Amino acid sequence: QVQLVESGGRWVQAGGSLRLSCAASGSNFAFDAMGWYRQAPGKQRELVGIRTYGGITTYADSVKGRFAVSRDDTRDMVYLEMNSLKPEDTAVYYCYVHLRRNDYWGQGTPVTVSS
């Protein structure tokens, strides 16, 4: 059974940086895709960035050049490096993985960016 646990979310000042981590468990196979979504107050969940097993990445236009998704398949970990944070980045960030046509989600870790 796949389980995802995020960590690293906290308050941060605008312009600062933050690194989120996600530990995956429950599979002996590499995940087809790993990454992050977020849900800001009053908005729907949106894609932040994902990385496939083959190294193909997809990012939201709003975070390109500022955020980066990386993964360590030997440890079943996925990370989100966030730089030049803006107040509009404030959201609950959810770890996401895709495996064998199934989607899995973490519980979320909140990030608050203040001016």
Wavefront OBJ file of the C-alpha trace (Angstrom):
o trace
v 0.000 0.000 0.000
v 1.497 3.302 -1.100
v 1.833 5.996 1.518
v 3.258 9.498 1.150
v 4.394 11.717 4.008
v 5.380 15.342 3.408
v 7.516 17.512 5.640
v 9.228 20.880 5.629
v 6.311 23.267 5.337
v 6.540 26.371 7.504
v 6.301 30.142 7.608
v 8.831 31.951 5.444
v 9.418 35.556 4.448
v 8.914 36.636 0.854
v 12.077 36.197 -1.148
v 13.207 33.306 0.966
v 13.742 29.661 0.140
v 12.304 26.416 1.397
v 12.740 22.722 0.728
v 9.878 20.275 1.029
v 10.418 16.547 1.343
v 8.182 13.593 0.676
v 8.885 10.046 1.771
v 7.135 7.344 -0.220
v 6.616 3.791 0.897
v 4.709 0.686 -0.082
v 6.185 -0.137 -3.487
v 9.154 -2.120 -4.721
v 8.879 -0.485 -8.141
v 10.020 2.928 -9.227
v 7.225 5.448 -9.446
v 6.233 6.514 -12.941
v 5.921 10.114 -11.820
v 6.601 11.991 -8.615
v 5.955 15.597 -7.782
v 3.885 18.224 -6.095
v 0.536 19.941 -6.229
v -0.725 22.788 -4.090
v -4.007 24.268 -2.982
v -4.176 27.918 -2.018
v -6.966 29.304 0.174
v -10.192 29.512 -1.797
v -8.710 27.866 -4.877
v -8.615 24.422 -6.439
v -5.635 22.144 -6.280
v -3.132 22.844 -9.036
v -0.004 21.264 -10.423
v 3.278 22.667 -9.168
v 5.776 20.321 -10.752
v 6.299 16.658 -11.551
v 9.191 14.512 -12.704
v 8.836 11.198 -14.513
v 11.059 8.188 -14.026
v 12.653 9.053 -17.361
v 13.506 12.559 -16.185
v 10.826 14.541 -18.008
v 9.610 17.498 -15.971
v 6.506 19.626 -16.054
v 6.079 22.853 -14.111
v 3.369 25.399 -13.676
v 4.198 28.641 -15.453
v 3.934 30.494 -12.165
v 6.845 28.578 -10.625
v 9.169 28.029 -13.580
v 12.656 29.201 -12.774
v 11.925 29.337 -9.054
v 10.924 25.796 -8.079
v 12.574 22.490 -8.876
v 11.441 18.902 -8.353
v 14.043 16.258 -7.688
v 13.778 12.618 -6.744
v 15.970 10.006 -5.150
v 14.713 6.638 -6.340
v 17.133 4.721 -4.138
v 15.372 6.179 -1.110
v 11.883 6.692 -2.581
v 12.073 10.397 -1.859
v 10.889 13.408 -3.812
v 11.781 17.006 -3.026
v 10.576 20.453 -3.934
v 13.156 23.239 -3.856
v 11.444 26.604 -3.663
v 13.288 29.868 -4.186
v 12.279 33.518 -4.423
v 9.050 32.733 -2.644
v 6.093 35.041 -3.096
v 2.986 35.557 -0.949
v 0.923 33.944 -3.714
v 2.875 30.728 -3.144
v 1.052 30.355 0.158
v -0.788 27.044 0.026
v -0.965 23.520 1.306
v 1.496 21.493 -0.718
v 0.690 17.877 -1.544
v 3.085 15.171 -2.566
v 1.914 13.169 -5.576
v 3.018 9.923 -7.190
v 1.729 7.890 -10.100
v 2.184 4.150 -10.238
v 0.490 1.543 -12.417
v -2.298 3.844 -13.565
v -3.022 4.927 -9.988
v -2.619 8.294 -8.302
v -1.540 8.667 -4.695
v -1.555 11.736 -2.482
v 0.041 12.833 0.744
v -1.801 14.627 3.494
v -0.223 17.964 2.674
v 2.186 20.341 4.366
v 1.318 24.037 4.711
v 3.570 26.801 3.447
v 2.916 30.401 4.401
v 4.819 33.204 2.684
v 4.562 36.641 4.261
v 5.564 39.998 2.794
l 1 2 3 4 5 6 7 8 9 10 11 12 13 14 15 16 17 18 19 20 21 22 23 24 25 26 27 28 29 30 31 32 33 34 35 36 37 38 39 40 41 42 43 44 45 46 47 48 49 50 51 52 53 54 55 56 57 58 59 60 61 62 63 64 65 66 67 68 69 70 71 72 73 74 75 76 77 78 79 80 81 82 83 84 85 86 87 88 89 90 91 92 93 94 95 96 97 98 99 100 101 102 103 104 105 106 107 108 109 110 111 112 113 114 115
